């Protein structure tokens, strides 16, 4: 299984080649923090992407129901679409909170 840092590098390469949109990559970067440590992900992210993640997770949603997912090329092979969307919302919610705690620690 690839590490979170490997996933980050793959996403950035895909974006640079025009395979993914900015929103697809940003959503996937947030979701990745649901299964990988944000510190490991941050170490592999260029500064401009880390700034985008910081902005996207500065005010995480209070509920999974508040999560709006971005779907596209990265997710096109999902067999059960509704179950897959629910998993994406859960991953984004958890990832957003993990990024938020990492990037905006309590003072």
DOZANU-448065 format. One line per field, with one value per atom (N, C-alpha, C, O, CB): atom name; residue in three letters; x, z, y. Coordinates in nm, 3 decimals, decimal comma, always signed. Glycine has a CB too. Layout:
atom: [CA | ...] $
type: [ALA | ...] $
u: [X | ...] $
w: [Z | ...] $
v: [Y | ...] $
% end
This chain:
atom: [N | CA | C | O | CB | N | CA | C | O | CB | N | CA | C | O | CB | N | CA | C | O | CB | N | CA | C | O | CB | N | CA | C | O | CB | N | CA | C | O | CB | N | CA | C | O | CB | N | CA | C | O | CB | N | CA | C | O | CB | N | CA | C | O | CB | N | CA | C | O | CB | N | CA | C | O | CB | N | CA | C | O | CB | N | CA | C | O | CB | N | CA | C | O | CB | N | CA | C | O | CB | N | CA | C | O | CB | N | CA | C | O | CB | N | CA | C | O | CB | N | CA | C | O | CB | N | CA | C | O | CB | N | CA | C | O | CB | N | CA | C | O | CB | N | CA | C | O | CB | N | CA | C | O | CB | N | CA | C | O | CB | N | CA | C | O | CB | N | CA | C | O | CB | N | CA | C | O | CB | N | CA | C | O | CB | N | CA | C | O | CB | N | CA | C | O | CB | N | CA | C | O | CB | N | CA | C | O | CB | N | CA | C | O | CB | N | CA | C | O | CB | N | CA | C | O | CB | N | CA | C | O | CB | N | CA | C | O | CB | N | CA | C | O | CB | N | CA | C | O | CB | N | CA | C | O | CB | N | CA | C | O | CB | N | CA | C | O | CB | N | CA | C | O | CB | N | CA | C | O | CB | N | CA | C | O | CB | N | CA | C | O | CB | N | CA | C | O | CB | N | CA | C | O | CB | N | CA | C | O | CB | N | CA | C | O | CB | N | CA | C | O | CB | N | CA | C | O | CB | N | CA | C | O | CB | N | CA | C | O | CB | N | CA | C | O | CB | N | CA | C | O | CB | N | CA | C | O | CB | N | CA | C | O | CB | N | CA | C | O | CB | N | CA | C | O | CB | N | CA | C | O | CB | N | CA | C | O | CB | N | CA | C | O | CB | N | CA | C | O | CB | N | CA | C | O | CB | N | CA | C | O | CB | N | CA | C | O | CB | N | CA | C | O | CB | N | CA | C | O | CB | N | CA | C | O | CB | N | CA | C | O | CB | N | CA | C | O | CB | N | CA | C | O | CB | N | CA | C | O | CB | N | CA | C | O | CB | N | CA | C | O | CB | N | CA | C | O | CB | N | CA | C | O | CB | N | CA | C | O | CB | N | CA | C | O | CB | N | CA | C | O | CB | N | CA | C | O | CB | N | CA | C | O | CB | N | CA | C | O | CB | N | CA | C | O | CB | N | CA | C | O | CB | N | CA | C | O | CB | N | CA | C | O | CB | N | CA | C | O | CB | N | CA | C | O | CB | N | CA | C | O | CB | N | CA | C | O | CB | N | CA | C | O | CB | N | CA | C | O | CB | N | CA | C | O | CB | N | CA | C | O | CB | N | CA | C | O | CB | N | CA | C | O | CB | N | CA | C | O | CB | N | CA | C | O | CB | N | CA | C | O | CB | N | CA | C | O | CB | N | CA | C | O | CB | N | CA | C | O | CB] $
type: [UNK | UNK | UNK | UNK | UNK | UNK | UNK | UNK | UNK | UNK | UNK | UNK | UNK | UNK | UNK | UNK | UNK | UNK | UNK | UNK | UNK | UNK | UNK | UNK | UNK | UNK | UNK | UNK | UNK | UNK | UNK | UNK | UNK | UNK | UNK | UNK | UNK | UNK | UNK | UNK | UNK | UNK | UNK | UNK | UNK | UNK | UNK | UNK | UNK | UNK | UNK | UNK | UNK | UNK | UNK | UNK | UNK | UNK | UNK | UNK | UNK | UNK | UNK | UNK | UNK | UNK | UNK | UNK | UNK | UNK | UNK | UNK | UNK | UNK | UNK | UNK | UNK | UNK | UNK | UNK | UNK | UNK | UNK | UNK | UNK | UNK | UNK | UNK | UNK | UNK | UNK | UNK | UNK | UNK | UNK | UNK | UNK | UNK | UNK | UNK | UNK | UNK | UNK | UNK | UNK | UNK | UNK | UNK | UNK | UNK | UNK | UNK | UNK | UNK | UNK | UNK | UNK | UNK | UNK | UNK | UNK | UNK | UNK | UNK | UNK | UNK | UNK | UNK | UNK | UNK | UNK | UNK | UNK | UNK | UNK | UNK | UNK | UNK | UNK | UNK | UNK | UNK | UNK | UNK | UNK | UNK | UNK | UNK | UNK | UNK | UNK | UNK | UNK | UNK | UNK | UNK | UNK | UNK | UNK | UNK | UNK | UNK | UNK | UNK | UNK | UNK | UNK | UNK | UNK | UNK | UNK | UNK | UNK | UNK | UNK | UNK | UNK | UNK | UNK | UNK | UNK | UNK | UNK | UNK | UNK | UNK | UNK | UNK | UNK | UNK | UNK | UNK | UNK | UNK | UNK | UNK | UNK | UNK | UNK | UNK | UNK | UNK | UNK | UNK | UNK | UNK | UNK | UNK | UNK | UNK | UNK | UNK | UNK | UNK | UNK | UNK | UNK | UNK | UNK | UNK | UNK | UNK | UNK | UNK | UNK | UNK | UNK | UNK | UNK | UNK | UNK | UNK | UNK | UNK | UNK | UNK | UNK | UNK | UNK | UNK | UNK | UNK | UNK | UNK | UNK | UNK | UNK | UNK | UNK | UNK | UNK | UNK | UNK | UNK | UNK | UNK | UNK | UNK | UNK | UNK | UNK | UNK | UNK | UNK | UNK | UNK | UNK | UNK | UNK | UNK | UNK | UNK | UNK | UNK | UNK | UNK | UNK | UNK | UNK | UNK | UNK | UNK | UNK | UNK | UNK | UNK | UNK | UNK | UNK | UNK | UNK | UNK | UNK | UNK | UNK | UNK | UNK | UNK | UNK | UNK | UNK | UNK | UNK | UNK | UNK | UNK | UNK | UNK | UNK | UNK | UNK | UNK | UNK | UNK | UNK | UNK | UNK | UNK | UNK | UNK | UNK | UNK | UNK | UNK | UNK | UNK | UNK | UNK | UNK | UNK | UNK | UNK | UNK | UNK | UNK | UNK | UNK | UNK | UNK | UNK | UNK | UNK | UNK | UNK | UNK | UNK | UNK | UNK | UNK | UNK | UNK | UNK | UNK | UNK | UNK | UNK | UNK | UNK | UNK | UNK | UNK | UNK | UNK | UNK | UNK | UNK | UNK | UNK | UNK | UNK | UNK | UNK | UNK | UNK | UNK | UNK | UNK | UNK | UNK | UNK | UNK | UNK | UNK | UNK | UNK | UNK | UNK | UNK | UNK | UNK | UNK | UNK | UNK | UNK | UNK | UNK | UNK | UNK | UNK | UNK | UNK | UNK | UNK | UNK | UNK | UNK | UNK | UNK | UNK | UNK | UNK | UNK | UNK | UNK | UNK | UNK | UNK | UNK | UNK | UNK | UNK | UNK | UNK | UNK | UNK | UNK | UNK | UNK | UNK | UNK | UNK | UNK | UNK | UNK | UNK | UNK | UNK | UNK | UNK | UNK | UNK | UNK | UNK | UNK | UNK | UNK | UNK | UNK | UNK | UNK | UNK | UNK | UNK | UNK | UNK | UNK | UNK | UNK | UNK | UNK | UNK | UNK | UNK | UNK | UNK | UNK | UNK | UNK | UNK | UNK | UNK | UNK | UNK | UNK | UNK | UNK | UNK | UNK | UNK | UNK | UNK | UNK | UNK | UNK | UNK | UNK | UNK | UNK | UNK | UNK | UNK | UNK | UNK | UNK | UNK | UNK | UNK | UNK | UNK | UNK | UNK | UNK | UNK | UNK | UNK | UNK | UNK | UNK | UNK | UNK | UNK | UNK | UNK | UNK | UNK | UNK | UNK | UNK | UNK | UNK | UNK | UNK | UNK | UNK | UNK | UNK | UNK | UNK | UNK | UNK | UNK | UNK | UNK | UNK | UNK] $
u: [+0,085 | +0,000 | +0,089 | +0,184 | -0,097 | +0,059 | +0,143 | +0,126 | +0,019 | +0,109 | +0,231 | +0,225 | +0,146 | +0,121 | +0,368 | +0,109 | +0,041 | +0,126 | +0,075 | +0,004 | +0,256 | +0,347 | +0,351 | +0,357 | +0,489 | +0,347 | +0,344 | +0,216 | +0,220 | +0,352 | +0,105 | -0,023 | -0,018 | -0,065 | -0,138 | +0,039 | +0,053 | +0,134 | +0,093 | +0,121 | +0,247 | +0,331 | +0,259 | +0,271 | +0,462 | +0,183 | +0,108 | +0,001 | -0,016 | +0,043 | -0,069 | -0,171 | -0,113 | -0,167 | -0,246 | -0,003 | +0,061 | +0,111 | +0,095 | +0,177 | +0,173 | +0,218 | +0,099 | +0,106 | +0,293 | -0,010 | -0,130 | -0,185 | -0,228 | -0,237 | -0,185 | -0,232 | -0,141 | -0,188 | -0,238 | -0,010 | +0,087 | +0,075 | +0,105 | +0,229 | +0,030 | +0,012 | -0,127 | -0,156 | +0,034 | -0,212 | -0,345 | -0,447 | -0,556 | -0,337 | -0,415 | -0,506 | -0,619 | -0,730 | -0,429 | -0,593 | -0,690 | -0,706 | -0,613 | -0,648 | -0,824 | -0,846 | -0,790 | -0,762 | -0,999 | -0,775 | -0,727 | -0,821 | -0,774 | -0,717 | -0,952 | -1,048 | -1,045 | -1,060 | -1,189 | -1,025 | -1,014 | -0,895 | -0,905 | -1,000 | -0,782 | -0,661 | -0,677 | -0,642 | -0,539 | -0,729 | -0,747 | -0,839 | -0,810 | -0,804 | -0,949 | -1,040 | -0,970 | -0,986 | -1,163 | -0,895 | -0,825 | -0,716 | -0,694 | -0,763 | -0,649 | -0,548 | -0,612 | -0,556 | -0,473 | -0,728 | -0,798 | -0,841 | -0,820 | -0,922 | -0,899 | -0,944 | -0,829 | -0,846 | -1,013 | -0,714 | -0,599 | -0,562 | -0,510 | -0,478 | -0,589 | -0,557 | -0,651 | -0,634 | -0,564 | -0,749 | -0,834 | -0,763 | -0,800 | -0,970 | -0,663 | -0,591 | -0,440 | -0,370 | -0,619 | -0,389 | -0,246 | -0,226 | -0,312 | -0,183 | -0,113 | -0,082 | -0,060 | +0,017 | +0,044 | -0,127 | -0,107 | +0,040 | +0,084 | -0,190 | +0,116 | +0,258 | +0,333 | +0,419 | +0,323 | +0,300 | +0,364 | +0,322 | +0,404 | +0,329 | +0,195 | +0,145 | +0,206 | +0,249 | -0,007 | +0,210 | +0,264 | +0,408 | +0,450 | +0,252 | +0,484 | +0,626 | +0,645 | +0,751 | +0,693 | +0,544 | +0,553 | +0,484 | +0,492 | +0,494 | +0,415 | +0,338 | +0,420 | +0,490 | +0,214 | +0,411 | +0,467 | +0,393 | +0,277 | +0,457 | +0,459 | +0,403 | +0,268 | +0,179 | +0,501 | +0,253 | +0,127 | +0,011 | -0,101 | +0,138 | +0,034 | -0,072 | -0,101 | -0,217 | -0,033 | +0,001 | -0,022 | -0,105 | -0,192 | +0,113 | -0,080 | -0,159 | -0,305 | -0,396 | -0,101 | -0,328 | -0,467 | -0,536 | -0,654 | -0,469 | -0,464 | -0,521 | -0,554 | -0,659 | -0,422 | -0,464 | -0,487 | -0,615 | -0,698 | -0,367 | -0,632 | -0,751 | -0,878 | -0,980 | -0,737 | -0,869 | -0,987 | -1,030 | -1,146 | -0,958 | -0,936 | -0,967 | -0,964 | -0,969 | -0,870 | -0,955 | -0,949 | -1,075 | -1,069 | -0,929 | -1,189 | -1,317 | -1,382 | -1,467 | -1,412 | -1,341 | -1,396 | -1,546 | -1,598 | -1,325 | -1,615 | -1,760 | -1,794 | -1,717 | -1,821 | -1,909 | -1,951 | -2,017 | -2,035 | -2,048 | -2,053 | -2,122 | -2,082 | -2,049 | -2,277 | -2,086 | -2,061 | -2,164 | -2,133 | -2,065 | -2,284 | -2,390 | -2,356 | -2,416 | -2,521 | -2,261 | -2,222 | -2,113 | -2,072 | -2,175 | -2,066 | -1,955 | -2,009 | -2,100 | -1,876 | -1,950 | -1,979 | -1,860 | -1,747 | -2,005 | -1,884 | -1,773 | -1,751 | -1,841 | -1,800 | -1,629 | -1,591 | -1,557 | -1,467 | -1,471 | -1,628 | -1,607 | -1,562 | -1,596 | -1,736 | -1,488 | -1,442 | -1,353 | -1,376 | -1,369 | -1,250 | -1,164 | -1,103 | -1,088 | -1,053 | -1,068 | -1,003 | -1,098 | -1,052 | -0,956 | -1,227 | -1,325 | -1,411 | -1,507 | -1,413 | -1,382 | -1,474 | -1,499 | -1,594 | -1,421 | -1,419 | -1,435 | -1,517 | -1,518 | -1,301 | -1,584 | -1,663 | -1,783 | -1,861 | -1,710 | -1,797 | -1,904 | -2,039 | -2,140 | -1,870 | -2,040 | -2,164 | -2,154 | -2,098 | -2,188 | -2,211 | -2,192 | -2,235 | -2,159 | -2,268 | -2,354 | -2,402 | -2,316 | -2,283 | -2,547 | -2,278 | -2,192 | -2,055 | -1,995 | -2,177 | -2,009 | -1,879 | -1,884 | -1,791 | -1,836 | -1,992 | -2,007 | -2,013 | -1,955 | -2,133 | -2,082 | -2,089 | -1,950 | -1,915 | -2,186 | -1,872 | -1,736 | -1,648 | -1,566 | -1,674 | -1,665 | -1,589 | -1,622 | -1,533 | -1,618 | -1,752 | -1,791 | -1,730 | -1,680 | -1,946 | -1,734 | -1,675 | -1,524 | -1,472 | -1,703 | -1,457 | -1,312 | -1,278 | -1,182 | -1,255 | -1,356 | -1,329 | -1,351 | -1,271 | -1,419 | -1,458 | -1,487 | -1,373 | -1,321 | -1,621 | -1,334 | -1,225 | -1,093 | -1,018 | -1,210 | -1,066 | -0,941 | -0,935 | -0,830 | -0,927 | -1,047 | -1,049 | -1,019 | -0,943 | -1,186 | -1,080 | -1,053 | -0,909 | -0,847 | -1,150 | -0,854 | -0,715 | -0,619 | -0,525 | -0,680 | -0,643 | -0,561 | -0,575 | -0,476 | -0,601 | -0,697 | -0,723 | -0,647 | -0,583 | -0,874 | -0,653 | -0,580 | -0,429 | -0,358 | -0,615 | -0,381 | -0,238 | -0,194 | -0,092 | -0,205 | -0,272 | -0,231 | -0,270 | -0,207 | -0,292 | -0,374 | -0,423 | -0,432 | -0,541 | -0,561 | -0,321 | -0,328 | -0,383 | -0,367 | -0,188 | -0,447 | -0,500 | -0,386 | -0,275 | -0,571 | -0,415 | -0,312 | -0,329 | -0,252 | -0,316] $
w: [+0,000 | +0,000 | +0,000 | +0,079 | +0,123 | -0,088 | -0,093 | +0,034 | +0,096 | -0,217 | +0,069 | +0,185 | +0,147 | +0,030 | +0,236 | +0,250 | +0,225 | +0,141 | +0,053 | +0,356 | +0,168 | +0,091 | -0,055 | -0,145 | +0,152 | -0,078 | -0,216 | -0,287 | -0,404 | -0,218 | -0,216 | -0,273 | -0,306 | -0,412 | -0,175 | -0,216 | -0,241 | -0,368 | -0,454 | -0,121 | -0,380 | -0,498 | -0,626 | -0,729 | -0,484 | -0,620 | -0,736 | -0,776 | -0,894 | -0,707 | -0,678 | -0,707 | -0,769 | -0,866 | -0,580 | -0,714 | -0,767 | -0,909 | -0,996 | -0,676 | -0,933 | -1,069 | -1,165 | -1,277 | -1,071 | -1,122 | -1,206 | -1,238 | -1,350 | -1,139 | -1,139 | -1,161 | -1,260 | -1,353 | -1,028 | -1,240 | -1,329 | -1,473 | -1,566 | -1,278 | -1,492 | -1,627 | -1,683 | -1,797 | -1,624 | -1,604 | -1,651 | -1,635 | -1,693 | -1,794 | -1,558 | -1,539 | -1,442 | -1,457 | -1,488 | -1,344 | -1,240 | -1,229 | -1,257 | -1,104 | -1,187 | -1,161 | -1,023 | -0,941 | -1,170 | -1,001 | -0,871 | -0,758 | -0,653 | -0,871 | -0,780 | -0,676 | -0,650 | -0,536 | -0,715 | -0,754 | -0,733 | -0,644 | -0,550 | -0,869 | -0,674 | -0,596 | -0,454 | -0,358 | -0,663 | -0,438 | -0,305 | -0,221 | -0,105 | -0,313 | -0,279 | -0,206 | -0,165 | -0,052 | -0,290 | -0,255 | -0,227 | -0,121 | -0,038 | -0,356 | -0,123 | -0,020 | +0,118 | +0,216 | -0,053 | +0,124 | +0,252 | +0,296 | +0,411 | +0,242 | +0,206 | +0,239 | +0,284 | +0,373 | +0,120 | +0,225 | +0,258 | +0,406 | +0,464 | +0,172 | +0,466 | +0,609 | +0,699 | +0,821 | +0,645 | +0,642 | +0,724 | +0,751 | +0,844 | +0,655 | +0,670 | +0,687 | +0,701 | +0,736 | +0,570 | +0,675 | +0,687 | +0,781 | +0,792 | +0,549 | +0,846 | +0,936 | +0,855 | +0,759 | +1,022 | +0,892 | +0,821 | +0,816 | +0,718 | +0,886 | +0,921 | +0,920 | +0,806 | +0,742 | +1,056 | +0,781 | +0,671 | +0,536 | +0,445 | +0,678 | +0,524 | +0,400 | +0,376 | +0,265 | +0,402 | +0,481 | +0,469 | +0,423 | +0,347 | +0,603 | +0,468 | +0,429 | +0,280 | +0,226 | +0,506 | +0,214 | +0,071 | -0,016 | -0,139 | +0,042 | +0,048 | -0,027 | -0,058 | +0,029 | +0,052 | -0,181 | -0,210 | -0,127 | -0,091 | -0,364 | -0,098 | -0,012 | -0,062 | +0,018 | -0,001 | -0,193 | -0,245 | -0,218 | -0,190 | -0,396 | -0,226 | -0,197 | -0,048 | -0,007 | -0,248 | +0,034 | +0,178 | +0,218 | +0,305 | +0,255 | +0,154 | +0,181 | +0,141 | +0,210 | +0,105 | +0,031 | -0,011 | +0,087 | +0,118 | -0,152 | +0,136 | +0,235 | +0,362 | +0,422 | +0,266 | +0,403 | +0,523 | +0,507 | +0,599 | +0,550 | +0,393 | +0,369 | +0,369 | +0,426 | +0,235 | +0,304 | +0,292 | +0,425 | +0,443 | +0,195 | +0,519 | +0,646 | +0,766 | +0,881 | +0,670 | +0,739 | +0,848 | +0,934 | +1,055 | +0,792 | +0,872 | +0,943 | +0,902 | +0,813 | +0,913 | +0,965 | +0,926 | +0,952 | +1,039 | +1,000 | +0,878 | +0,895 | +1,032 | +1,089 | +0,785 | +1,083 | +1,214 | +1,203 | +1,303 | +1,280 | +1,081 | +1,060 | +0,924 | +0,831 | +1,069 | +0,913 | +0,783 | +0,681 | +0,562 | +0,796 | +0,727 | +0,636 | +0,573 | +0,472 | +0,711 | +0,630 | +0,577 | +0,470 | +0,414 | +0,689 | +0,444 | +0,350 | +0,207 | +0,177 | +0,384 | +0,121 | -0,022 | -0,089 | -0,077 | -0,080 | -0,159 | -0,219 | -0,363 | -0,429 | -0,215 | -0,409 | -0,547 | -0,608 | -0,561 | -0,558 | -0,712 | -0,776 | -0,919 | -0,979 | -0,772 | -0,971 | -1,108 | -1,147 | -1,108 | -1,127 | -1,223 | -1,280 | -1,175 | -1,199 | -1,360 | -1,060 | -0,957 | -0,905 | -0,859 | -0,842 | -0,912 | -0,852 | -0,954 | -0,914 | -0,759 | -1,078 | -1,181 | -1,177 | -1,240 | -1,314 | -1,107 | -1,108 | -0,991 | -0,968 | -1,107 | -0,918 | -0,803 | -0,850 | -0,934 | -0,718 | -0,797 | -0,838 | -0,776 | -0,846 | -0,800 | -0,647 | -0,580 | -0,546 | -0,444 | -0,451 | -0,634 | -0,629 | -0,496 | -0,439 | -0,742 | -0,446 | -0,323 | -0,203 | -0,120 | -0,296 | -0,193 | -0,083 | -0,095 | +0,005 | -0,083 | -0,218 | -0,239 | -0,201 | -0,139 | -0,386 | -0,236 | -0,198 | -0,046 | +0,009 | -0,262 | +0,021 | +0,167 | +0,227 | +0,324 | +0,222 | +0,173 | +0,222 | +0,195 | +0,279 | +0,155 | +0,080 | +0,049 | +0,148 | +0,195 | -0,096 | +0,180 | +0,276 | +0,413 | +0,479 | +0,287 | +0,456 | +0,585 | +0,585 | +0,680 | +0,616 | +0,479 | +0,471 | +0,470 | +0,534 | +0,346 | +0,396 | +0,390 | +0,527 | +0,571 | +0,283 | +0,594 | +0,727 | +0,825 | +0,892 | +0,779 | +0,832 | +0,923 | +0,882 | +0,966 | +0,925 | +0,752 | +0,703 | +0,731 | +0,771 | +0,554 | +0,711 | +0,737 | +0,883 | +0,915 | +0,698 | +0,972 | +1,115 | +1,150 | +1,233 | +1,201 | +1,091 | +1,119 | +1,069 | +1,140 | +1,053 | +0,948 | +0,897 | +0,988 | +1,022 | +0,752 | +1,025 | +1,108 | +1,240 | +1,282 | +1,136 | +1,305 | +1,433 | +1,413 | +1,500 | +1,498 | +1,299 | +1,269 | +1,235 | +1,284 | +1,153 | +1,151 | +1,101 | +1,194 | +1,192 | +0,966 | +1,273 | +1,361 | +1,505 | +1,562 | +1,312 | +1,563 | +1,698 | +1,799 | +1,784 | +1,742 | +1,902 | +2,009 | +2,068 | +2,088 | +2,120 | +2,096 | +2,153 | +2,300 | +2,366 | +2,089] $
v: [-0,118 | +0,000 | +0,124 | +0,133 | +0,000 | +0,220 | +0,341 | +0,425 | +0,426 | +0,425 | +0,494 | +0,583 | +0,708 | +0,734 | +0,621 | +0,785 | +0,912 | +1,005 | +1,074 | +0,979 | +1,007 | +1,092 | +1,048 | +1,131 | +1,089 | +0,916 | +0,865 | +0,912 | +0,952 | +0,710 | +0,906 | +0,950 | +1,099 | +1,141 | +0,921 | +1,178 | +1,322 | +1,346 | +1,424 | +1,393 | +1,280 | +1,300 | +1,258 | +1,324 | +1,221 | +1,148 | +1,101 | +1,204 | +1,233 | +0,964 | +1,258 | +1,357 | +1,483 | +1,536 | +1,394 | +1,531 | +1,652 | +1,628 | +1,714 | +1,698 | +1,512 | +1,479 | +1,475 | +1,526 | +1,343 | +1,413 | +1,406 | +1,544 | +1,570 | +1,323 | +1,631 | +1,768 | +1,839 | +1,905 | +1,846 | +1,825 | +1,892 | +1,843 | +1,918 | +1,869 | +1,719 | +1,664 | +1,695 | +1,658 | +1,513 | +1,762 | +1,797 | +1,685 | +1,692 | +1,836 | +1,582 | +1,469 | +1,500 | +1,448 | +1,348 | +1,587 | +1,619 | +1,770 | +1,846 | +1,559 | +1,810 | +1,953 | +1,988 | +1,901 | +1,988 | +2,116 | +2,164 | +2,118 | +2,073 | +2,319 | +2,127 | +2,087 | +1,938 | +1,895 | +2,129 | +1,857 | +1,713 | +1,680 | +1,601 | +1,640 | +1,742 | +1,716 | +1,768 | +1,699 | +1,779 | +1,887 | +1,944 | +1,855 | +1,828 | +2,087 | +1,811 | +1,723 | +1,594 | +1,548 | +1,691 | +1,538 | +1,412 | +1,432 | +1,343 | +1,355 | +1,547 | +1,576 | +1,585 | +1,537 | +1,707 | +1,648 | +1,656 | +1,516 | +1,479 | +1,750 | +1,439 | +1,304 | +1,215 | +1,131 | +1,241 | +1,231 | +1,146 | +1,157 | +1,062 | +1,183 | +1,271 | +1,290 | +1,210 | +1,211 | +1,438 | +1,141 | +1,054 | +0,922 | +0,850 | +1,030 | +0,888 | +0,761 | +0,779 | +0,683 | +0,671 | +0,897 | +0,926 | +1,044 | +1,131 | +0,956 | +1,046 | +1,158 | +1,286 | +1,285 | +1,128 | +1,395 | +1,522 | +1,565 | +1,623 | +1,631 | +1,537 | +1,574 | +1,505 | +1,565 | +1,539 | +1,379 | +1,306 | +1,362 | +1,374 | +1,156 | +1,397 | +1,456 | +1,593 | +1,624 | +1,467 | +1,673 | +1,810 | +1,809 | +1,896 | +1,884 | +1,710 | +1,701 | +1,676 | +1,707 | +1,591 | +1,622 | +1,593 | +1,698 | +1,694 | +1,458 | +1,793 | +1,893 | +2,018 | +2,070 | +1,932 | +2,067 | +2,199 | +2,305 | +2,286 | +2,231 | +2,415 | +2,519 | +2,572 | +2,598 | +2,635 | +2,587 | +2,641 | +2,544 | +2,589 | +2,669 | +2,416 | +2,319 | +2,314 | +2,302 | +2,179 | +2,323 | +2,324 | +2,446 | +2,437 | +2,324 | +2,559 | +2,680 | +2,657 | +2,703 | +2,801 | +2,588 | +2,560 | +2,466 | +2,484 | +2,498 | +2,367 | +2,275 | +2,353 | +2,334 | +2,158 | +2,441 | +2,522 | +2,605 | +2,610 | +2,615 | +2,669 | +2,750 | +2,663 | +2,701 | +2,824 | +2,548 | +2,460 | +2,400 | +2,366 | +2,348 | +2,388 | +2,322 | +2,417 | +2,373 | +2,209 | +2,546 | +2,644 | +2,641 | +2,662 | +2,784 | +2,615 | +2,603 | +2,471 | +2,469 | +2,726 | +2,361 | +2,231 | +2,223 | +2,293 | +2,119 | +2,139 | +2,127 | +2,070 | +1,993 | +2,040 | +2,107 | +2,057 | +1,920 | +1,851 | +2,155 | +1,880 | +1,752 | +1,696 | +1,770 | +1,770 | +1,564 | +1,501 | +1,549 | +1,560 | +1,346 | +1,578 | +1,625 | +1,759 | +1,796 | +1,636 | +1,833 | +1,963 | +1,952 | +2,053 | +2,052 | +1,832 | +1,812 | +1,805 | +1,728 | +1,683 | +1,886 | +1,884 | +1,817 | +1,864 | +2,029 | +1,709 | +1,636 | +1,681 | +1,731 | +1,486 | +1,662 | +1,689 | +1,554 | +1,485 | +1,792 | +1,517 | +1,388 | +1,413 | +1,515 | +1,301 | +1,320 | +1,335 | +1,220 | +1,106 | +1,465 | +1,250 | +1,146 | +1,055 | +0,935 | +1,210 | +1,109 | +1,029 | +0,922 | +0,817 | +1,118 | +0,944 | +0,853 | +0,779 | +0,715 | +0,930 | +0,785 | +0,737 | +0,587 | +0,541 | +0,773 | +0,510 | +0,365 | +0,312 | +0,191 | +0,301 | +0,396 | +0,351 | +0,270 | +0,315 | +0,472 | +0,149 | +0,060 | +0,100 | +0,107 | -0,084 | +0,125 | +0,164 | +0,312 | +0,352 | +0,079 | +0,391 | +0,536 | +0,599 | +0,677 | +0,600 | +0,567 | +0,630 | +0,592 | +0,678 | +0,590 | +0,467 | +0,423 | +0,490 | +0,529 | +0,268 | +0,503 | +0,567 | +0,715 | +0,766 | +0,552 | +0,784 | +0,925 | +0,940 | +1,033 | +0,986 | +0,849 | +0,854 | +0,835 | +0,903 | +0,747 | +0,744 | +0,722 | +0,844 | +0,880 | +0,597 | +0,907 | +1,028 | +1,140 | +1,211 | +1,075 | +1,157 | +1,260 | +1,231 | +1,322 | +1,268 | +1,104 | +1,068 | +1,095 | +1,153 | +0,919 | +1,054 | +1,076 | +1,225 | +1,267 | +1,007 | +1,304 | +1,448 | +1,511 | +1,594 | +1,517 | +1,473 | +1,526 | +1,494 | +1,584 | +1,468 | +1,368 | +1,328 | +1,392 | +1,439 | +1,176 | +1,393 | +1,453 | +1,601 | +1,653 | +1,429 | +1,671 | +1,815 | +1,844 | +1,935 | +1,875 | +1,765 | +1,786 | +1,750 | +1,817 | +1,703 | +1,645 | +1,609 | +1,717 | +1,754 | +1,474 | +1,768 | +1,879 | +2,001 | +2,065 | +1,914 | +2,032 | +2,150 | +2,142 | +2,238 | +2,165 | +2,027 | +2,011 | +2,022 | +2,071 | +1,876 | +1,975 | +1,982 | +2,125 | +2,172 | +1,888 | +2,192 | +2,324 | +2,439 | +2,544 | +2,347 | +2,420 | +2,525 | +2,471 | +2,467 | +2,578 | +2,431 | +2,373 | +2,474 | +2,596 | +2,324 | +2,420 | +2,507 | +2,588 | +2,538 | +2,422 | +2,712 | +2,801 | +2,813 | +2,883 | +2,939] $
% end
